[in-house]
Amino acid sequence: MATVGRVLLMCMLAVGWCLGGGVEEEPSVDPREGCSRWMGGVPGTPGLDGQSGRDGREGRPGETGETGNQGPRGERGEPGVPGGEGRLGLRGFPGTPGLQGNRGESSFPYHSAFSVGLTSPTSAVDTPIMFTKTFYNEQHHYDDISGKFRCFIPGVYYFTFHLTVQGEGLRVGLYRNGRVVSLTLDQYLTSDLDQASGGSVLTLAAGDQVWLEVYGPEMENGAVFADITNDSTFTGFLIQPRLPVSPLANHWR
């Protein structure tokens, strides 16, 4: 009831305002039309929410924000595929020399050598010259009693001699197992001293013998000389051993 009264009161005031006029002249209103033509009614109940509209256009990129703090270190990932071989680097500086190693075994464990000299002149023919002055004979492969070298290690040997000759001439032979290998002739037709020398490389088997001797009876007027100021020497040594595969295979020639 109070609401209806307030509505009627408002209508009466409006009608009085229309009939009595106002400060400004308003368009004339027909009183017969009622208040509903020019006066709003009571607000209605709010309607239901409408459907959501379409998404608007994407806005412009905003300004770059400040760099944040570094986060914690992540877990280690799986190893990747090995890359290709890179370029060869520059050569480095030489390293510090290492310590000297221990002494190794000899690469040539077989030894056979001798060097002997004459102590007095000899002119005996067709017999080994007896060299009794020893310069080197550590392996005792030269026999100063027989005047012969005996091979104990099969291989290649070098033999050489340097003789002082006295008389008109002398022929000296290098023998192996009773056969002459080489001959050296020295002819000096005065009574002064002269020198004769020679050498040979021989392949020997175990048990072979090598020696020097004056060759031929026609050389009786000559002699191999030696004294305190003149030497006559005979030398030999192993160059390369040739050990047999089988202990029974002694001969290499």
Buried (B, 14 or more C-beta within 10 A) or exposed (E): EEEEEEBEEEBEEBBEEBEEEEEEEEEEBEEEEEBEEEEEEEEEEEEEEEEEEEEEEEEEEEEEEEEEEEEEEEEEEEEEEEEEEEEEEEEEEEEEEEEEEEEEEEEEEBEBBBBBBBBEBBBEBEEBBBBEBBEEBEBEBBBBEEBBBBBBBBBBBBBBBBBBBBBBBBBBBBBBBEEEBBEBBBEBEEEEEBEBEBBBEBBBBBEBBBBBBBBEEEBBEBBBBBBEEBBBBBBBBBEEBBEEEEEEEEEBE
